[in-house]
Amino acid sequence: MKVVSTINEIHAARRSFSGTVGLVPTMGYLHEGHLSLIRRARDECDHVVVSIFVNPTQFGPSEDLSKYPRDLDRDLKLIEPLGTDLVWMPTAEIMYPQGYQTWVEVEAMTRSLEGAHRPGHFKGVTTVVAKLFNGVQPHKAYFGQKDAQQAAVIRQMTRDLNFPLEIVVCPIVREPDGLAMSSRNVYLDPEQRKAATVLYRSLSAAKDAYDKGERDAEKLRQLMKDVVASEPLAQMQYVSCADYETLQELENVTGKSLLSMAVFIGKTRLIDNFVLE
């Protein structure tokens, strides 16, 4: 497994590959969710590239960039046994050198949900992902369903900019009690960790209602709100029942749809979602 950092190094390493290349972009502090993406890429591609970069441009001024968990030695030890060929670990100075002024922005799709509460977040995401795509030139890129809006936005960007690659969205990996795996879960104390299951419980309640025939989107949203409100340590930021592709809020669920939410448990902001087929 080779580890590189500069643009010239990633280009040189990429030229040495023959066959298909899969990219798994990460911000490090890896968990089983990330590892499942790497395994999927290993199964489907001749070569696997993992990027580790805590992207400063997707963090707002009040968000946790300086506190975001980092442990590169641990990450590399987790990656190597999975058959990863190459790890790209650029610095902020490499990705955004002095005088940098070019941005990639998907418009309408980023105005709701996460975008409404984290201004500028997706501008940073799409810019850095476009740069990762240009550096690695993968045939497939692997993202987790947990960041559902991010996956939808990247699919849109890939279509709009004619990137010659496939976006593969992989299922959420959960703890035994249903909590979606996240690097931010380390911020939760034991009491908060127990309370955090309210996200899974509220989504499950809405899906159960859907499975029993409920198609009124507002009733599904209200059901999720009621479950979140029953947990004293939880503060809801948003709940949504939206079209899976466009992310527009629905009145009635008629096709593939996305139940999603953002909830604060203490000071830790958690997101989760279910897909209704």
C-alpha positions in Angstrom: 0.0 0.0 0.0 1.5 3.3 -1.1 0.8 6.6 0.6 1.1 9.9 -1.3 0.2 13.6 -0.6 1.1 15.9 -3.5 -0.8 16.3 -6.8 2.2 15.1 -8.8 2.5 12.0 -6.7 -1.2 11.1 -7.1 -1.0 11.6 -10.9 2.2 9.5 -11.1 0.6 6.7 -9.0 -2.6 6.8 -11.0 -0.6 6.4 -14.3 0.9 3.2 -12.9 -2.6 1.5 -12.7 -4.1 -0.6 -15.4 -7.7 -1.7 -15.2 -10.5 -0.1 -13.2 -10.0 2.2 -10.3 -12.3 2.7 -7.4 -12.1 5.8 -5.1 -13.3 6.0 -1.5 -13.2 9.6 -0.3 -13.0 10.0 3.5 -12.2 12.6 6.1 -10.5 9.9 8.2 -11.1 8.6 11.7 -12.5 5.6 9.9 -15.2 3.2 11.2 -16.9 0.2 9.9 -19.0 2.3 7.5 -15.9 3.5 5.7 -14.4 0.0 5.7 -17.6 -1.4 4.1 -17.1 1.1 1.2 -13.4 0.0 0.8 -14.5 -3.6 0.7 -17.1 -2.9 -1.9 -14.6 -1.0 -4.1 -12.2 -3.9 -3.7 -14.8 -6.4 -4.9 -15.7 -4.3 -7.9 -12.4 -2.7 -9.1 -8.9 -3.7 -10.0 -7.4 -0.9 -7.9 -8.6 0.9 -4.8 -7.7 4.5 -3.8 -8.7 5.9 -0.4 -8.4 9.6 0.2 -8.1 11.0 3.7 -8.6 14.8 3.9 -10.5 16.8 6.5 -11.8 19.4 4.1 -11.9 22.9 5.8 -14.1 24.5 3.2 -17.2 22.4 4.2 -17.1 23.5 7.8 -19.0 26.6 8.9 -17.5 29.2 11.3 -19.3 27.7 14.3 -18.6 24.0 13.4 -16.1 21.5 14.7 -13.2 21.6 12.3 -10.5 22.0 15.0 -12.1 19.3 17.1 -12.9 16.9 14.3 -11.4 13.5 15.4 -8.1 12.6 13.6 -5.9 9.5 13.9 -4.0 8.8 10.7 -1.9 6.0 12.1 -5.0 4.2 13.2 -6.7 4.8 9.8 -3.7 3.4 7.8 -3.7 0.3 10.0 -7.4 -0.3 9.3 -7.0 0.4 5.5 -4.0 -1.8 4.7 -5.5 -5.3 5.3 -8.4 -4.5 3.0 -6.2 -4.6 -0.1 -6.0 -0.8 -0.7 -3.5 0.1 -3.4 -3.1 3.8 -2.7 -3.9 6.3 0.0 -3.9 10.0 -0.9 -3.5 12.3 2.1 -3.2 15.9 0.8 -2.9 18.9 3.0 -5.1 22.0 2.9 -2.2 23.9 1.3 -2.1 21.3 -1.5 -5.8 21.4 -2.2 -6.2 25.1 -1.7 -2.9 26.8 -2.5 -2.4 30.5 -2.0 -4.5 32.4 -4.5 -7.1 29.7 -4.9 -10.4 31.0 -6.2 -12.4 28.4 -8.1 -15.5 26.7 -6.7 -18.0 24.1 -7.9 -21.5 24.6 -6.7 -24.8 22.6 -7.3 -27.6 25.1 -6.8 -31.3 24.2 -6.1 -30.6 20.8 -4.5 -28.3 22.3 -1.8 -30.8 24.8 -0.5 -32.8 22.5 1.7 -32.1 20.0 4.5 -28.4 20.1 5.4 -27.8 23.0 3.0 -30.4 25.2 4.7 -28.7 24.7 8.1 -25.1 24.6 7.0 -24.6 27.5 4.5 -21.7 27.0 2.2 -21.2 23.3 3.3 -22.0 21.7 -0.1 -20.0 24.3 -2.0 -17.0 23.0 -0.1 -18.1 19.3 -0.6 -18.6 19.5 -4.3 -15.4 21.5 -4.9 -13.2 19.1 -3.0 -14.9 16.0 -4.5 -14.4 17.4 -8.0 -10.7 17.9 -7.2 -10.5 14.4 -5.8 -12.1 13.1 -9.0 -9.6 15.0 -11.2 -6.7 13.8 -9.1 -7.6 10.1 -9.1 -9.7 9.8 -12.3 -11.6 6.8 -10.9 -14.1 4.6 -12.8 -16.2 4.4 -9.7 -16.5 6.5 -6.5 -18.0 5.1 -3.3 -20.2 7.1 -0.8 -22.3 6.1 2.2 -26.1 6.4 2.2 -25.9 8.1 5.7 -24.9 11.3 4.0 -28.0 11.0 1.7 -28.1 14.6 0.5 -24.4 14.7 -0.1 -24.7 11.6 -2.3 -27.6 13.1 -4.3 -25.6 16.4 -4.8 -22.5 14.5 -6.0 -24.6 12.4 -8.4 -26.0 15.7 -9.8 -22.6 17.3 -10.1 -21.2 14.2 -11.8 -24.0 14.3 -14.4 -23.8 18.1 -14.9 -20.0 18.2 -15.3 -19.8 15.0 -17.4 -17.4 13.2 -15.1 -16.8 9.8 -16.7 -17.4 7.7 -13.6 -20.1 5.9 -11.7 -21.3 7.0 -8.2 -21.9 4.0 -6.0 -24.0 4.7 -2.8 -23.6 1.9 -0.2 -26.0 1.1 2.7 -25.7 2.7 6.1 -23.7 0.5 8.6 -25.4 0.6 12.1 -24.5 -0.3 15.6 -26.5 -3.2 17.1 -29.0 -0.8 18.6 -29.6 1.0 15.3 -27.4 4.1 15.7 -25.8 4.9 12.3 -22.0 4.7 12.6 -20.4 8.2 12.5 -17.0 9.7 13.4 -18.9 12.2 15.6 -20.4 9.4 17.8 -17.2 9.6 19.9 -18.4 13.0 21.2 -21.4 11.3 23.0 -21.2 10.5 26.7 -22.9 7.2 27.8 -26.2 8.9 28.6 -26.2 10.8 25.3 -25.2 7.6 23.4 -28.3 5.9 24.7 -30.5 8.9 23.8 -29.0 9.0 20.3 -31.0 5.9 19.3 -34.0 8.2 19.0 -33.0 8.9 15.4 -33.3 5.3 14.5 -36.5 4.8 16.5 -38.2 7.8 14.9 -37.3 6.7 11.4 -38.4 3.2 12.2 -41.8 4.4 13.4 -42.3 6.4 10.1 -41.3 3.4 8.0 -43.6 1.1 10.0 -46.5 3.5 9.2 -45.4 3.6 5.5 -45.3 -0.2 5.4 -48.8 -0.3 6.8 -50.1 1.9 4.0 -49.5 5.5 5.2 -48.7 7.7 2.2 -49.4 11.2 3.7 -45.9 12.7 3.9 -46.8 15.3 6.6 -48.2 12.5 8.8 -44.9 10.6 8.4 -42.9 13.8 9.3 -45.1 14.4 12.3 -44.6 10.9 13.5 -40.9 11.4 13.4 -41.2 14.7 15.3 -43.3 13.1 18.0 -40.7 10.3 18.6 -37.8 12.8 18.8 -39.8 15.0 21.1 -40.2 12.1 23.5 -36.4 12.1 24.2 -35.4 14.8 26.7 -31.8 15.0 25.5 -32.7 15.4 21.8 -33.3 18.7 20.0 -34.7 18.3 16.5 -33.2 20.5 13.8 -35.3 19.2 10.9 -37.2 16.1 9.7 -38.0 15.5 6.0 -40.0 13.2 3.7 -38.7 14.1 0.2 -38.2 12.7 -3.3 -35.1 10.6 -3.4 -33.6 12.2 -6.4 -34.7 15.9 -6.2 -34.9 16.1 -2.4 -38.1 18.2 -2.8 -40.5 17.8 0.1 -43.5 15.6 -0.7 -47.2 15.8 0.0 -47.8 12.2 -0.8 -45.3 9.3 -1.1 -45.7 7.8 -4.5 -42.2 6.7 -5.5 -38.7 6.2 -4.1 -38.5 8.6 -1.2 -36.1 9.7 1.6 -37.0 10.0 5.3 -34.2 12.1 6.9 -33.4 14.2 9.9 -30.8 16.1 11.9 -31.0 16.0 15.7 -28.7 17.5 18.3 -27.9 15.2 21.2 -26.3 17.7 23.6 -23.9 19.6 21.4 -23.4 16.7 19.0 -25.3 17.0 15.7 -26.3 13.6 14.2 -28.0 12.8 10.9 -29.8 9.7 9.7 -32.2 8.5 7.0 -34.2 5.7 5.6 -35.0 5.1 2.0 -38.6 4.2 1.1 -38.6 2.1 -2.1 
